Amino acid sequence: MTPAALAELIQARAAAQNLTRAAKTDGRFIAALAGPPAAGKSTLAAELVAALGAGAKVVPMDGFHYDDAVLHARGARARKGAPDTFDASGFFHLLRRLKTEAEVAIPLFDRALEISRAGADIIGPQNKILIVEGNYLLLNEAPWPDALPLYDLTIWIEVAEADLVARLMDRWAGYGKTEAEAKAWVDGNDLPNIRRVVAGSGGADVILSRQS
């Protein structure tokens, strides 16, 4: 399925849902876009928003990374990116607000600074279709299934492990890591997360294969 075809599906589902709301003006259509690290979630989310046009917007789960100071205090900095290094409850609270509130500020993760910026973007009343993207949206481990009732459509991106590793090596090189540092981080952190999320995520309404 191409991004354009997927956008049409999302638009159709959202239109059908809007009909059931009748005259209600609150509530939004939330499509959950999940997949392992480096699967291309951010790229596909941007493509979908471009195809959907006005009224669509991306909401990244990455804005709920715990700060490095918190992770250091918990002895978890070396595992940054694992499920428990995110504020899942805060993320779920945001999803509930997005369902009912006209204007909601959202945090965004700045990878260059390795920090989440609070209130970095605004979801306004005109944003009726949201593409929420993140690694663990469909993970079958507590507390992540708590968010499933909030999604109107679930999408999983499937990518071969070797392709993910190659993309991650390129990513970390782009952020200044040497080849040895990048390999150490991928082998010790990214690969365990990839295997955990691939093995432990539930079925999606739509499965997309995005191979290199």
Buried (B, 14 or more C-beta within 10 A) or exposed (E): EEBEEBBBBBBEBBEEBBEEEEEEEEBBBBBBBBBBBBBBBBEBBBBBBEBBEEBBBBBBBBBBBBEBEEBEEEEBBEBBBBBEBBBBEEBBEBBEBBBEBEEBEBBBBBEEEEEBEEEBBEBEEEBBBBBBBBBBBBBEEEEBEEBEEBBBBBBBBBBEEEBBBBBBBEBBEEEEBEEEEBBEBBEEBBBBBBEBBBEBBBEBBBEBEBEE
